[in-house]
Amino acid sequence: MLSAQDLRLTFNPGTPIETKALRGLSLEIPTGQFVTVIGSNGAGKSTFLNSVSGDQSVDGGTIKIDGLDVTNMPVWSRAERVARVFQDPMAGTCEDLTIEENMALAQCRGSFRKLTRAVKAEMRNLFRERLAMLGLGLENRLTDRIGLLSGGQRQAISLLMAALQPSRILL
């Protein structure tokens, strides 16, 4: 379950361009629920998602995942609980790495990393299998740089990468 209580965040406080992005936001989302966040430009949708993922600190309030307070945890510490697909397909992948290298990094999300060969044969087979499910022909392009793909192809791979490791929340 995701729980947010009284989240508050102000950008540029005390200046002429002060903006209250989150004003006491509270909500509870039970495990297994699919929720859509809707609002006008500047309403705080992205700020809320960034706060849940740890990309943005809040000024006040608490964020809990399955009862664990993650409010002050860094992004890397939340990684095993929170997976994310960014609105911008360029943000969720590293354009200079290959498709399989990007997927290998995603496969390690939330685990201890050490210096080893990034892509092993069994991982490559898993990646081919998962990519084939997309129906985009990307399973035969594992060694292509991801920066050579279209935005839509990168977006599809980003979603696949987010689902490679189990997480409690997918943003």
Biotite code that builds the C-alpha atoms (Angstrom):
import biotite.structure as struc

atoms = struc.array([
    struc.Atom([0.000, 0.000, 0.000], chain_id="A", res_id=1, res_name="MET", atom_name="CA", element="C"),
    struc.Atom([1.098, 3.548, -0.734], chain_id="A", res_id=2, res_name="LEU", atom_name="CA", element="C"),
    struc.Atom([0.212, 6.114, 1.885], chain_id="A", res_id=3, res_name="SER", atom_name="CA", element="C"),
    struc.Atom([0.886, 9.841, 1.718], chain_id="A", res_id=4, res_name="ALA", atom_name="CA", element="C"),
    struc.Atom([-0.036, 12.048, 4.654], chain_id="A", res_id=5, res_name="GLN", atom_name="CA", element="C"),
    struc.Atom([-0.088, 15.855, 4.573], chain_id="A", res_id=6, res_name="ASP", atom_name="CA", element="C"),
    struc.Atom([2.600, 16.210, 1.872], chain_id="A", res_id=7, res_name="LEU", atom_name="CA", element="C"),
    struc.Atom([3.779, 19.787, 1.489], chain_id="A", res_id=8, res_name="ARG", atom_name="CA", element="C"),
    struc.Atom([6.315, 21.237, -0.897], chain_id="A", res_id=9, res_name="LEU", atom_name="CA", element="C"),
    struc.Atom([7.055, 24.813, -1.906], chain_id="A", res_id=10, res_name="THR", atom_name="CA", element="C"),
    struc.Atom([9.429, 25.737, -4.699], chain_id="A", res_id=11, res_name="PHE", atom_name="CA", element="C"),
    struc.Atom([11.416, 28.988, -4.344], chain_id="A", res_id=12, res_name="ASN", atom_name="CA", element="C"),
    struc.Atom([9.973, 29.849, -0.905], chain_id="A", res_id=13, res_name="PRO", atom_name="CA", element="C"),
    struc.Atom([10.085, 33.490, 0.123], chain_id="A", res_id=14, res_name="GLY", atom_name="CA", element="C"),
    struc.Atom([10.669, 34.732, -3.417], chain_id="A", res_id=15, res_name="THR", atom_name="CA", element="C"),
    struc.Atom([8.358, 36.452, -5.904], chain_id="A", res_id=16, res_name="PRO", atom_name="CA", element="C"),
    struc.Atom([8.096, 33.165, -7.818], chain_id="A", res_id=17, res_name="ILE", atom_name="CA", element="C"),
    struc.Atom([7.181, 31.038, -4.781], chain_id="A", res_id=18, res_name="GLU", atom_name="CA", element="C"),
    struc.Atom([5.038, 28.093, -5.865], chain_id="A", res_id=19, res_name="THR", atom_name="CA", element="C"),
    struc.Atom([3.179, 25.762, -3.519], chain_id="A", res_id=20, res_name="LYS", atom_name="CA", element="C"),
    struc.Atom([3.328, 22.485, -5.444], chain_id="A", res_id=21, res_name="ALA", atom_name="CA", element="C"),
    struc.Atom([1.906, 20.190, -2.746], chain_id="A", res_id=22, res_name="LEU", atom_name="CA", element="C"),
    struc.Atom([-0.514, 21.606, -0.194], chain_id="A", res_id=23, res_name="ARG", atom_name="CA", element="C"),
    struc.Atom([-1.277, 18.961, 2.391], chain_id="A", res_id=24, res_name="GLY", atom_name="CA", element="C"),
    struc.Atom([-1.816, 16.090, -0.055], chain_id="A", res_id=25, res_name="LEU", atom_name="CA", element="C"),
    struc.Atom([-3.046, 12.919, 1.653], chain_id="A", res_id=26, res_name="SER", atom_name="CA", element="C"),
    struc.Atom([-4.090, 9.650, 0.050], chain_id="A", res_id=27, res_name="LEU", atom_name="CA", element="C"),
    struc.Atom([-3.996, 5.887, 0.477], chain_id="A", res_id=28, res_name="GLU", atom_name="CA", element="C"),
    struc.Atom([-3.733, 3.486, -2.427], chain_id="A", res_id=29, res_name="ILE", atom_name="CA", element="C"),
    struc.Atom([-4.328, -0.170, -1.515], chain_id="A", res_id=30, res_name="PRO", atom_name="CA", element="C"),
    struc.Atom([-2.016, -2.871, -2.869], chain_id="A", res_id=31, res_name="THR", atom_name="CA", element="C"),
    struc.Atom([-2.935, -3.997, -6.376], chain_id="A", res_id=32, res_name="GLY", atom_name="CA", element="C"),
    struc.Atom([-4.885, -0.875, -7.302], chain_id="A", res_id=33, res_name="GLN", atom_name="CA", element="C"),
    struc.Atom([-4.389, 0.980, -10.576], chain_id="A", res_id=34, res_name="PHE", atom_name="CA", element="C"),
    struc.Atom([-4.640, 4.737, -10.117], chain_id="A", res_id=35, res_name="VAL", atom_name="CA", element="C"),
    struc.Atom([-4.482, 7.576, -12.617], chain_id="A", res_id=36, res_name="THR", atom_name="CA", element="C"),
    struc.Atom([-3.277, 10.986, -11.461], chain_id="A", res_id=37, res_name="VAL", atom_name="CA", element="C"),
    struc.Atom([-5.097, 13.732, -13.353], chain_id="A", res_id=38, res_name="ILE", atom_name="CA", element="C"),
    struc.Atom([-4.728, 17.504, -13.118], chain_id="A", res_id=39, res_name="GLY", atom_name="CA", element="C"),
    struc.Atom([-3.967, 20.653, -15.030], chain_id="A", res_id=40, res_name="SER", atom_name="CA", element="C"),
    struc.Atom([-0.467, 21.921, -15.792], chain_id="A", res_id=41, res_name="ASN", atom_name="CA", element="C"),
    struc.Atom([1.283, 22.900, -12.584], chain_id="A", res_id=42, res_name="GLY", atom_name="CA", element="C"),
    struc.Atom([-1.159, 21.007, -10.356], chain_id="A", res_id=43, res_name="ALA", atom_name="CA", element="C"),
    struc.Atom([1.629, 18.933, -8.761], chain_id="A", res_id=44, res_name="GLY", atom_name="CA", element="C"),
    struc.Atom([1.203, 15.558, -10.505], chain_id="A", res_id=45, res_name="LYS", atom_name="CA", element="C"),
    struc.Atom([4.863, 15.127, -11.441], chain_id="A", res_id=46, res_name="SER", atom_name="CA", element="C"),
    struc.Atom([5.976, 16.616, -8.129], chain_id="A", res_id=47, res_name="THR", atom_name="CA", element="C"),
    struc.Atom([3.921, 14.006, -6.280], chain_id="A", res_id=48, res_name="PHE", atom_name="CA", element="C"),
    struc.Atom([5.360, 11.140, -8.371], chain_id="A", res_id=49, res_name="LEU", atom_name="CA", element="C"),
    struc.Atom([8.880, 12.534, -7.920], chain_id="A", res_id=50, res_name="ASN", atom_name="CA", element="C"),
    struc.Atom([8.268, 12.654, -4.166], chain_id="A", res_id=51, res_name="SER", atom_name="CA", element="C"),
    struc.Atom([7.150, 9.016, -4.066], chain_id="A", res_id=52, res_name="VAL", atom_name="CA", element="C"),
    struc.Atom([10.185, 7.875, -6.082], chain_id="A", res_id=53, res_name="SER", atom_name="CA", element="C"),
    struc.Atom([12.576, 9.966, -3.974], chain_id="A", res_id=54, res_name="GLY", atom_name="CA", element="C"),
    struc.Atom([13.641, 12.262, -6.809], chain_id="A", res_id=55, res_name="ASP", atom_name="CA", element="C"),
    struc.Atom([12.083, 15.193, -4.928], chain_id="A", res_id=56, res_name="GLN", atom_name="CA", element="C"),
    struc.Atom([12.193, 15.805, -1.174], chain_id="A", res_id=57, res_name="SER", atom_name="CA", element="C"),
    struc.Atom([9.098, 17.187, 0.520], chain_id="A", res_id=58, res_name="VAL", atom_name="CA", element="C"),
    struc.Atom([9.013, 20.034, 3.043], chain_id="A", res_id=59, res_name="ASP", atom_name="CA", element="C"),
    struc.Atom([6.632, 18.139, 5.300], chain_id="A", res_id=60, res_name="GLY", atom_name="CA", element="C"),
    struc.Atom([4.424, 15.084, 5.591], chain_id="A", res_id=61, res_name="GLY", atom_name="CA", element="C"),
    struc.Atom([5.137, 11.368, 5.266], chain_id="A", res_id=62, res_name="THR", atom_name="CA", element="C"),
    struc.Atom([5.260, 8.798, 2.486], chain_id="A", res_id=63, res_name="ILE", atom_name="CA", element="C"),
    struc.Atom([4.885, 5.137, 3.435], chain_id="A", res_id=64, res_name="LYS", atom_name="CA", element="C"),
    struc.Atom([5.123, 2.007, 1.320], chain_id="A", res_id=65, res_name="ILE", atom_name="CA", element="C"),
    struc.Atom([3.591, -1.026, 3.023], chain_id="A", res_id=66, res_name="ASP", atom_name="CA", element="C"),
    struc.Atom([3.879, 0.794, 6.346], chain_id="A", res_id=67, res_name="GLY", atom_name="CA", element="C"),
    struc.Atom([7.580, 1.628, 5.925], chain_id="A", res_id=68, res_name="LEU", atom_name="CA", element="C"),
    struc.Atom([8.313, 5.355, 6.117], chain_id="A", res_id=69, res_name="ASP", atom_name="CA", element="C"),
    struc.Atom([10.357, 6.168, 2.998], chain_id="A", res_id=70, res_name="VAL", atom_name="CA", element="C"),
    struc.Atom([9.998, 9.952, 3.230], chain_id="A", res_id=71, res_name="THR", atom_name="CA", element="C"),
    struc.Atom([13.683, 10.582, 3.844], chain_id="A", res_id=72, res_name="ASN", atom_name="CA", element="C"),
    struc.Atom([15.092, 7.558, 2.003], chain_id="A", res_id=73, res_name="MET", atom_name="CA", element="C"),
    struc.Atom([17.240, 8.307, -1.059], chain_id="A", res_id=74, res_name="PRO", atom_name="CA", element="C"),
    struc.Atom([16.195, 7.098, -4.521], chain_id="A", res_id=75, res_name="VAL", atom_name="CA", element="C"),
    struc.Atom([18.618, 4.161, -4.498], chain_id="A", res_id=76, res_name="TRP", atom_name="CA", element="C"),
    struc.Atom([17.194, 2.926, -1.208], chain_id="A", res_id=77, res_name="SER", atom_name="CA", element="C"),
    struc.Atom([13.617, 3.017, -2.560], chain_id="A", res_id=78, res_name="ARG", atom_name="CA", element="C"),
    struc.Atom([14.605, 1.271, -5.810], chain_id="A", res_id=79, res_name="ALA", atom_name="CA", element="C"),
    struc.Atom([13.557, -2.222, -4.733], chain_id="A", res_id=80, res_name="GLU", atom_name="CA", element="C"),
    struc.Atom([10.116, -0.889, -3.775], chain_id="A", res_id=81, res_name="ARG", atom_name="CA", element="C"),
    struc.Atom([9.477, 1.671, -6.529], chain_id="A", res_id=82, res_name="VAL", atom_name="CA", element="C"),
    struc.Atom([9.872, 1.169, -10.284], chain_id="A", res_id=83, res_name="ALA", atom_name="CA", element="C"),
    struc.Atom([9.272, 4.025, -12.669], chain_id="A", res_id=84, res_name="ARG", atom_name="CA", element="C"),
    struc.Atom([8.600, 4.763, -16.318], chain_id="A", res_id=85, res_name="VAL", atom_name="CA", element="C"),
    struc.Atom([9.278, 8.395, -17.105], chain_id="A", res_id=86, res_name="PHE", atom_name="CA", element="C"),
    struc.Atom([7.042, 10.524, -19.302], chain_id="A", res_id=87, res_name="GLN", atom_name="CA", element="C"),
    struc.Atom([10.122, 11.430, -21.349], chain_id="A", res_id=88, res_name="ASP", atom_name="CA", element="C"),
    struc.Atom([11.434, 8.238, -23.024], chain_id="A", res_id=89, res_name="PRO", atom_name="CA", element="C"),
    struc.Atom([14.960, 9.689, -22.955], chain_id="A", res_id=90, res_name="MET", atom_name="CA", element="C"),
    struc.Atom([14.930, 9.927, -19.144], chain_id="A", res_id=91, res_name="ALA", atom_name="CA", element="C"),
    struc.Atom([14.531, 6.220, -18.369], chain_id="A", res_id=92, res_name="GLY", atom_name="CA", element="C"),
    struc.Atom([17.370, 4.867, -20.486], chain_id="A", res_id=93, res_name="THR", atom_name="CA", element="C"),
    struc.Atom([21.045, 5.562, -21.158], chain_id="A", res_id=94, res_name="CYS", atom_name="CA", element="C"),
    struc.Atom([21.393, 6.371, -24.846], chain_id="A", res_id=95, res_name="GLU", atom_name="CA", element="C"),
    struc.Atom([25.076, 5.388, -25.099], chain_id="A", res_id=96, res_name="ASP", atom_name="CA", element="C"),
    struc.Atom([24.485, 1.875, -23.759], chain_id="A", res_id=97, res_name="LEU", atom_name="CA", element="C"),
    struc.Atom([23.025, -0.991, -25.762], chain_id="A", res_id=98, res_name="THR", atom_name="CA", element="C"),
    struc.Atom([19.519, -2.340, -25.291], chain_id="A", res_id=99, res_name="ILE", atom_name="CA", element="C"),
    struc.Atom([20.876, -5.323, -23.346], chain_id="A", res_id=100, res_name="GLU", atom_name="CA", element="C"),
    struc.Atom([23.133, -3.142, -21.173], chain_id="A", res_id=101, res_name="GLU", atom_name="CA", element="C"),
    struc.Atom([20.178, -0.916, -20.241], chain_id="A", res_id=102, res_name="ASN", atom_name="CA", element="C"),
    struc.Atom([18.115, -3.991, -19.426], chain_id="A", res_id=103, res_name="MET", atom_name="CA", element="C"),
    struc.Atom([20.975, -5.470, -17.367], chain_id="A", res_id=104, res_name="ALA", atom_name="CA", element="C"),
    struc.Atom([21.087, -2.314, -15.260], chain_id="A", res_id=105, res_name="LEU", atom_name="CA", element="C"),
    struc.Atom([17.320, -2.530, -14.749], chain_id="A", res_id=106, res_name="ALA", atom_name="CA", element="C"),
    struc.Atom([17.656, -6.207, -13.817], chain_id="A", res_id=107, res_name="GLN", atom_name="CA", element="C"),
    struc.Atom([19.955, -5.154, -10.946], chain_id="A", res_id=108, res_name="CYS", atom_name="CA", element="C"),
    struc.Atom([17.551, -2.514, -9.570], chain_id="A", res_id=109, res_name="ARG", atom_name="CA", element="C"),
    struc.Atom([17.367, -2.713, -5.801], chain_id="A", res_id=110, res_name="GLY", atom_name="CA", element="C"),
    struc.Atom([20.214, -5.192, -5.409], chain_id="A", res_id=111, res_name="SER", atom_name="CA", element="C"),
    struc.Atom([23.839, -4.905, -4.424], chain_id="A", res_id=112, res_name="PHE", atom_name="CA", element="C"),
    struc.Atom([26.011, -4.344, -7.489], chain_id="A", res_id=113, res_name="ARG", atom_name="CA", element="C"),
    struc.Atom([29.595, -5.395, -7.941], chain_id="A", res_id=114, res_name="LYS", atom_name="CA", element="C"),
    struc.Atom([32.000, -5.256, -10.845], chain_id="A", res_id=115, res_name="LEU", atom_name="CA", element="C"),
    struc.Atom([31.187, -8.257, -13.033], chain_id="A", res_id=116, res_name="THR", atom_name="CA", element="C"),
    struc.Atom([30.327, -8.903, -16.640], chain_id="A", res_id=117, res_name="ARG", atom_name="CA", element="C"),
    struc.Atom([27.172, -6.857, -17.182], chain_id="A", res_id=118, res_name="ALA", atom_name="CA", element="C"),
    struc.Atom([25.288, -9.216, -19.489], chain_id="A", res_id=119, res_name="VAL", atom_name="CA", element="C"),
    struc.Atom([25.391, -12.965, -19.037], chain_id="A", res_id=120, res_name="LYS", atom_name="CA", element="C"),
    struc.Atom([24.063, -15.517, -21.544], chain_id="A", res_id=121, res_name="ALA", atom_name="CA", element="C"),
    struc.Atom([21.033, -16.448, -19.422], chain_id="A", res_id=122, res_name="GLU", atom_name="CA", element="C"),
    struc.Atom([20.142, -12.768, -19.035], chain_id="A", res_id=123, res_name="MET", atom_name="CA", element="C"),
    struc.Atom([20.423, -12.263, -22.794], chain_id="A", res_id=124, res_name="ARG", atom_name="CA", element="C"),
    struc.Atom([17.918, -15.090, -23.360], chain_id="A", res_id=125, res_name="ASN", atom_name="CA", element="C"),
    struc.Atom([15.500, -13.561, -20.848], chain_id="A", res_id=126, res_name="LEU", atom_name="CA", element="C"),
    struc.Atom([15.843, -10.153, -22.496], chain_id="A", res_id=127, res_name="PHE", atom_name="CA", element="C"),
    struc.Atom([15.158, -11.639, -25.957], chain_id="A", res_id=128, res_name="ARG", atom_name="CA", element="C"),
    struc.Atom([12.070, -13.396, -24.623], chain_id="A", res_id=129, res_name="GLU", atom_name="CA", element="C"),
    struc.Atom([10.688, -10.269, -22.951], chain_id="A", res_id=130, res_name="ARG", atom_name="CA", element="C"),
    struc.Atom([11.465, -8.022, -25.932], chain_id="A", res_id=131, res_name="LEU", atom_name="CA", element="C"),
    struc.Atom([9.731, -10.467, -28.295], chain_id="A", res_id=132, res_name="ALA", atom_name="CA", element="C"),
    struc.Atom([6.537, -9.966, -26.270], chain_id="A", res_id=133, res_name="MET", atom_name="CA", element="C"),
    struc.Atom([6.506, -6.328, -27.405], chain_id="A", res_id=134, res_name="LEU", atom_name="CA", element="C"),
    struc.Atom([6.189, -7.352, -31.054], chain_id="A", res_id=135, res_name="GLY", atom_name="CA", element="C"),
    struc.Atom([8.569, -4.605, -32.193], chain_id="A", res_id=136, res_name="LEU", atom_name="CA", element="C"),
    struc.Atom([11.404, -6.809, -33.492], chain_id="A", res_id=137, res_name="GLY", atom_name="CA", element="C"),
    struc.Atom([13.766, -5.507, -30.816], chain_id="A", res_id=138, res_name="LEU", atom_name="CA", element="C"),
    struc.Atom([14.723, -8.991, -29.621], chain_id="A", res_id=139, res_name="GLU", atom_name="CA", element="C"),
    struc.Atom([17.159, -9.165, -32.544], chain_id="A", res_id=140, res_name="ASN", atom_name="CA", element="C"),
    struc.Atom([18.741, -5.787, -31.763], chain_id="A", res_id=141, res_name="ARG", atom_name="CA", element="C"),
    struc.Atom([20.138, -6.386, -28.261], chain_id="A", res_id=142, res_name="LEU", atom_name="CA", element="C"),
    struc.Atom([23.548, -4.950, -29.142], chain_id="A", res_id=143, res_name="THR", atom_name="CA", element="C"),
    struc.Atom([22.173, -1.783, -30.767], chain_id="A", res_id=144, res_name="ASP", atom_name="CA", element="C"),
    struc.Atom([22.655, 1.452, -28.842], chain_id="A", res_id=145, res_name="ARG", atom_name="CA", element="C"),
    struc.Atom([19.347, 2.436, -27.307], chain_id="A", res_id=146, res_name="ILE", atom_name="CA", element="C"),
    struc.Atom([19.897, 6.014, -28.496], chain_id="A", res_id=147, res_name="GLY", atom_name="CA", element="C"),
    struc.Atom([19.309, 4.802, -32.065], chain_id="A", res_id=148, res_name="LEU", atom_name="CA", element="C"),
    struc.Atom([15.722, 3.781, -31.294], chain_id="A", res_id=149, res_name="LEU", atom_name="CA", element="C"),
    struc.Atom([12.596, 5.873, -31.747], chain_id="A", res_id=150, res_name="SER", atom_name="CA", element="C"),
    struc.Atom([10.954, 7.495, -28.734], chain_id="A", res_id=151, res_name="GLY", atom_name="CA", element="C"),
    struc.Atom([8.138, 4.938, -28.834], chain_id="A", res_id=152, res_name="GLY", atom_name="CA", element="C"),
    struc.Atom([10.553, 2.014, -28.908], chain_id="A", res_id=153, res_name="GLN", atom_name="CA", element="C"),
    struc.Atom([12.475, 3.490, -25.975], chain_id="A", res_id=154, res_name="ARG", atom_name="CA", element="C"),
    struc.Atom([9.236, 4.031, -24.066], chain_id="A", res_id=155, res_name="GLN", atom_name="CA", element="C"),
    struc.Atom([8.255, 0.382, -24.582], chain_id="A", res_id=156, res_name="ALA", atom_name="CA", element="C"),
    struc.Atom([11.685, -0.789, -23.406], chain_id="A", res_id=157, res_name="ILE", atom_name="CA", element="C"),
    struc.Atom([11.461, 1.539, -20.376], chain_id="A", res_id=158, res_name="SER", atom_name="CA", element="C"),
    struc.Atom([8.204, -0.115, -19.327], chain_id="A", res_id=159, res_name="LEU", atom_name="CA", element="C"),
    struc.Atom([9.738, -3.540, -19.830], chain_id="A", res_id=160, res_name="LEU", atom_name="CA", element="C"),
    struc.Atom([12.787, -2.497, -17.784], chain_id="A", res_id=161, res_name="MET", atom_name="CA", element="C"),
    struc.Atom([10.566, -1.283, -14.935], chain_id="A", res_id=162, res_name="ALA", atom_name="CA", element="C"),
    struc.Atom([8.866, -4.685, -14.831], chain_id="A", res_id=163, res_name="ALA", atom_name="CA", element="C"),
    struc.Atom([12.065, -6.806, -14.922], chain_id="A", res_id=164, res_name="LEU", atom_name="CA", element="C"),
    struc.Atom([12.377, -6.816, -11.134], chain_id="A", res_id=165, res_name="GLN", atom_name="CA", element="C"),
    struc.Atom([9.380, -7.051, -8.820], chain_id="A", res_id=166, res_name="PRO", atom_name="CA", element="C"),
    struc.Atom([8.479, -3.845, -7.018], chain_id="A", res_id=167, res_name="SER", atom_name="CA", element="C"),
    struc.Atom([5.683, -2.752, -4.735], chain_id="A", res_id=168, res_name="ARG", atom_name="CA", element="C"),
    struc.Atom([4.847, 0.332, -6.808], chain_id="A", res_id=169, res_name="ILE", atom_name="CA", element="C"),
    struc.Atom([5.091, 1.131, -10.508], chain_id="A", res_id=170, res_name="LEU", atom_name="CA", element="C"),
    struc.Atom([4.945, 4.837, -11.305], chain_id="A", res_id=171, res_name="LEU", atom_name="CA", element="C"),
])
